[in-house]
Amino acid sequence: MANSHTPPPPSHAHARMHAQTVDDRLHATSVLLTELQDAQQERLAQSPTKGNSGELLLTGPSERELETAAVVRGQLATLTAQVITDCCLLS
């Protein structure tokens, strides 16, 4: 006979610790989003240059913007997976 082991539900202490982890990640992501917004505003505040045909050209995203956006995407993916997992465990 197969032994199916169901994990115990998370304890209140674990839930509090996990909530703090989620809060910490949300705060860190919020800080990153502010940094990204600042970098974008700085770039977009620059005067556009004119191309060979006279069209206006905006500067593309900086390395800082691209790196920050990648970290934000990773943080949001991790948070989403964590919340989905927690919802499944608590059901």
C-alpha positions as CSV (number, residue, x, y, z in Angstrom):
1,M,0.0,0.0,0.0
2,A,1.5,3.4,-1.0
3,N,2.1,5.8,1.8
4,S,0.6,9.2,0.6
5,H,2.0,11.9,2.9
6,T,0.1,15.2,2.9
7,P,2.2,18.0,4.3
8,P,0.9,19.8,7.3
9,P,-0.7,23.2,6.8
10,P,1.7,26.1,7.4
11,S,1.9,27.2,11.0
12,H,0.9,30.7,12.1
13,A,4.6,31.5,12.8
14,H,5.5,30.3,9.2
15,A,2.6,32.4,7.8
16,R,3.9,35.5,9.7
17,M,7.5,34.9,8.5
18,H,6.3,34.3,5.0
19,A,4.1,37.5,5.0
20,Q,7.2,39.5,6.1
21,T,9.1,37.9,3.2
22,V,6.4,38.9,0.8
23,D,6.2,42.4,2.3
24,D,10.0,42.7,2.0
25,R,9.9,41.6,-1.6
26,L,7.1,44.0,-2.4
27,H,9.0,46.8,-0.8
28,A,12.2,46.0,-2.7
29,T,10.2,45.8,-5.9
30,S,8.6,49.2,-5.1
31,V,12.0,50.7,-4.6
32,L,13.2,49.2,-8.0
33,L,10.1,50.6,-9.8
34,T,10.9,54.0,-8.4
35,E,14.5,53.8,-9.6
36,L,13.3,52.6,-13.0
37,Q,10.8,55.5,-13.2
38,D,13.5,58.0,-12.3
39,A,15.9,56.6,-15.0
40,Q,13.1,56.7,-17.6
41,Q,12.1,60.3,-16.7
42,E,15.8,61.3,-16.9
43,R,16.1,59.8,-20.3
44,L,12.8,61.1,-21.7
45,A,13.6,64.6,-20.3
46,Q,16.5,64.9,-22.8
47,S,16.0,66.7,-26.0
48,P,15.5,64.4,-28.9
49,T,18.1,64.4,-31.7
50,K,17.3,64.6,-35.4
51,G,18.0,61.7,-37.7
52,N,19.4,61.8,-41.2
53,S,15.9,62.4,-42.6
54,G,15.0,65.0,-40.1
55,E,12.9,62.7,-37.9
56,L,13.1,63.1,-34.1
57,L,14.9,60.3,-32.3
58,L,14.6,59.5,-28.7
59,T,17.5,57.9,-26.8
60,G,16.9,54.2,-26.2
61,P,16.8,52.7,-22.7
62,S,20.1,52.8,-20.8
63,E,21.8,49.7,-19.4
64,R,20.6,50.8,-16.0
65,E,17.0,50.8,-17.2
66,L,17.3,47.4,-18.8
67,E,19.0,45.8,-15.8
68,T,16.5,47.3,-13.4
69,A,13.5,46.2,-15.5
70,A,14.9,42.7,-15.7
71,V,15.2,42.5,-11.9
72,V,11.7,43.9,-11.5
73,R,10.3,41.2,-13.9
74,G,12.2,38.5,-11.9
75,Q,10.9,39.9,-8.5
76,L,7.3,40.0,-9.8
77,A,7.5,36.5,-11.3
78,T,8.9,35.2,-7.9
79,L,6.1,37.0,-6.0
80,T,3.4,35.7,-8.3
81,A,4.7,32.1,-8.0
82,Q,5.0,32.4,-4.3
83,V,1.4,33.7,-3.9
84,I,0.0,31.0,-6.2
85,T,1.9,28.3,-4.3
86,D,0.6,29.6,-0.9
87,C,-3.0,29.8,-2.2
88,C,-2.7,26.1,-3.2
89,L,-1.2,25.1,0.1
90,L,-3.9,26.9,2.1
91,S,-6.8,25.5,0.0
